[in-house]
Amino acid sequence: MVEDEINDWFDQYHQTIFKYIFMLTKDYQQSEDLTQETFLKAYKHYESFNRNSNEKTWLFSIAHNLSVDYLRKQKPLRLIKELFQPQVDHRQLPENIVYLKESSREIYDALSATKESQREVIILRKIKGFSTSETAEILNCSEGKVKSALHRGMLSLEKQLKKQEDYHEHTN
């Protein structure tokens, strides 16, 4: 019974949870692993699921917590990697300039430049379509904080997109 329900949830939500985790971690393999871990954790803690929220909200809450834990552990490694990795000047690549406007890369880059707390709220509310209350539950914060982070995040995202637009106008 429990296994059937978890399997149904997996069939229903694994793609959207994977995409959410991938937007946070930017690591395909790790996103697959964390997606699997989300459903394993849901199975192990099924008894604690009090049906006050729907299963999608509960699963995203698990995915969020696993992703945050992973990112917290990776931060020192990422900083070291960035220090020793040669920096590529993407402005010099004409194909990047040509395709940037036509792809979702522009939004993805702008989203990456926003604060993590704002980025999470934008992804959950605007990309994944969760309500304010569901987002607050997933992130374990107040609805007011979600609304505030969304407002500030959207302003920041708009500013980043404007910067990119101005940059591309001056390089063409």
C-alpha angles and dihedrals in degrees: 000000000000091000091051092051093048089048090051090049090049091052090047102042113018095096095050092044091049091051091048093051091045091054088054100042102028087211117114099198093044090048090055090050093047091048090055090045090052092059093042089053090047089053094047093047098035091122090061092056102109105192093232087115130030122267093252092059091046093049092048089050090055091045091049093051093047091048093048091049091049093048092047090055092045099049097091091046092049093050091051091047092051092050094055100035116096110247116239116213102224091187088073094059109090093195089060091054093047097048099035095085092046098050138062087244089093092059092040091054093046090048090051089056093058123090113277094242091051093044091054092051093047091050093048097041105033104025103030095032101230119159121246091258093047090049091050089051093049092048093039095233139108125286088239090058090050092051092047094047091048093050094047092041093053090049090050092046091050091050091049092049090049090051090051091048092050091047092052093047090054094047096050 
